[in-house]
Each structure stands twice: as C-alpha cells, then as structure tokens.
C-alpha cells in the first residue's frame, strides 16, 4: 500500500543527491559575491549531524519501513 510512496521517496532522495553533487563539482562557489564568511559554531555542527542522521533515516525508511517504525 505504501510502496509507491517509498519508491517516490527513494527516487526524490537519489535525484537530490545527484543534483547536489553535480552542481557542487561543476559550479564552485564564487567568493567575490560572498557578503560575509560564516564561521560555524556548535549549533551549526549539530544541525549538520542531525541532517545526516535524518537523510539516513529517510533512506532506511524507504528500504525497510517496518524496521524503522
């Protein structure tokens, strides 16, 4: 019943990762237009960790939802 949703979720995640990786490699950030260089603190590091954990959880849910739920 939820198989189409899980397939769509996996496809959207794969597309996002491929899109992000492609443009990160082909279009480096322009330093001249940067207004201010942001130095990451503790909250920035925690947000990055939670983002990675969330992406892994979504991937695991799309593959095996009964084990995650």
C-alpha positions as a printed NumPy array, in Angstrom:
array([[  0.   ,   0.   ,   0.   ],
       [  2.777,   2.441,   0.824],
       [  5.187,   1.007,  -1.764],
       [  4.605,   3.827,  -4.339],
       [  5.338,   6.413,  -1.639],
       [  8.55 ,   4.655,  -0.63 ],
       [  9.675,   4.342,  -4.244],
       [  8.925,   8.023,  -4.874],
       [ 10.796,   8.982,  -1.695],
       [ 13.856,   6.978,  -2.736],
       [ 13.788,   8.491,  -6.242],
       [ 13.46 ,  12.029,  -4.892],
       [ 16.354,  11.488,  -2.473],
       [ 18.564,   9.974,  -5.185],
       [ 17.741,  12.841,  -7.543],
       [ 18.507,  15.416,  -4.855],
       [ 21.859,  13.833,  -4.005],
       [ 22.836,  13.508,  -7.678],
       [ 21.769,  17.111,  -8.413],
       [ 23.592,  18.487,  -5.397],
       [ 26.746,  16.508,  -6.146],
       [ 26.787,  17.507,  -9.803],
       [ 26.443,  21.225,  -9.185],
       [ 28.824,  21.185,  -6.221],
       [ 31.545,  19.832,  -8.505],
       [ 30.84 ,  21.801, -11.672],
       [ 29.975,  25.191, -10.155],
       [ 32.358,  26.175,  -7.345],
       [ 31.104,  28.952,  -5.073],
       [ 32.004,  32.486,  -6.094],
       [ 33.999,  34.116,  -3.303],
       [ 33.759,  37.675,  -4.658],
       [ 29.986,  37.771,  -4.175],
       [ 30.044,  36.399,  -0.644],
       [ 28.867,  39.047,   1.769],
       [ 30.234,  37.567,   4.957],
       [ 32.098,  34.38 ,   5.715],
       [ 30.121,  32.412,   8.279],
       [ 32.094,  30.566,  10.912],
       [ 30.148,  27.536,  12.061],
       [ 29.662,  27.056,  15.733],
       [ 28.251,  24.318,  17.895],
       [ 24.7  ,  24.735,  16.601],
       [ 25.867,  24.543,  13.01 ],
       [ 27.739,  21.319,  13.742],
       [ 24.7  ,  19.84 ,  15.494],
       [ 22.452,  20.813,  12.584],
       [ 24.809,  19.06 ,  10.169],
       [ 24.818,  15.916,  12.291],
       [ 21.015,  15.895,  12.54 ],
       [ 20.738,  16.44 ,   8.784],
       [ 22.928,  13.411,   8.071],
       [ 21.001,  11.295,  10.579],
       [ 17.717,  12.419,   9.027],
       [ 18.851,  11.561,   5.498],
       [ 19.982,   8.12 ,   6.644],
       [ 16.667,   7.569,   8.44 ],
       [ 14.722,   8.51 ,   5.293],
       [ 16.833,   6.157,   3.214],
       [ 16.326,   3.312,   5.686],
       [ 12.587,   4.009,   5.816],
       [ 12.326,   3.871,   2.046],
       [ 14.1  ,   0.489,   2.031],
       [ 12.646,  -1.208,   5.149],
       [  9.884,   0.807,   6.878],
       [  8.968,  -1.876,   9.421],
       [ 12.468,  -1.834,  10.911],
       [ 12.48 ,   1.954,  11.308],
       [  8.936,   2.43 ,  12.63 ]])
